[in-house]
Amino acid sequence: MTERSKPGYPATLGVLLAGGLARRMGGGDKPLKTVGGRTILDRVVERLAPQCDGLIVNANGDPDRFGFLGFPVVADDVPGFAGPLAGILAALDWTAAHRPDIAWVLSVATDAPFLPRDLVSRLHIARQEAGVPLACAQSGEQTHPVIGLWRVDLRADLRHALVVEDMRKIDRWTARHGVAAALWPLVPYDPFFNANTPEDLAEADAIALRHHDA
């Protein structure tokens, strides 16, 4: 197994969680909304690609709408829109089947246009220092469970939690195994700002303009 291909931390596959229903945005795909003239998805890819050993998209429905990216598009196999844990499980299963050299998966929300460029390294440092198998991002007092680091070999336990226990809340499952938080400051802006509404998109445009495209 390859221990690492990026300096300083083990090989890590990135999954872009794009399976949400975007009700507060009026429907459609939130990742394809624009901030500062670029789609949120383009911003996420530009930040994550240098940090990861490959990217995949988790999305339900017609996969062709993300075909322009050139990344594998993986759908949930847990029925009923089971939430982000189902997308994370799909990514862990895909990695085990197609990239057995990789033991770690990073999940990110695709409505967050300003993700840190040191996200993967700092999450690995946090879980190593805490001696736990999972890590998530935190800004200020707010944790972001969906932006996290997952061990591929925990996928059977996650499937059991989703299918047998009907578990949907990320925090409940991560608490079972141990999760560390990597902390980022809220200034000059929250790097995990997420655009859920048209008003959020306007605020993200202002952040991008104020901080020279952030």
PECOR-V694110 format. One record per helix or strand of 2 or more residues. SS is the DSSP state (2 for helix, 1 for strand). FROM is the first residue (numbers start at 1). LEN is the number of residues. Records with the same first field share a line. If there is no record, write none. Layout:
SS: FROM-LEN, FROM-LEN
This chain:
1: 12-6, 34-2, 38-2, 55-4, 72-3, 104-6, 134-6, 142-10, 179-6
2: 23-3, 30-3, 40-12, 63-7, 84-15, 119-12, 152-12, 170-8, 198-13
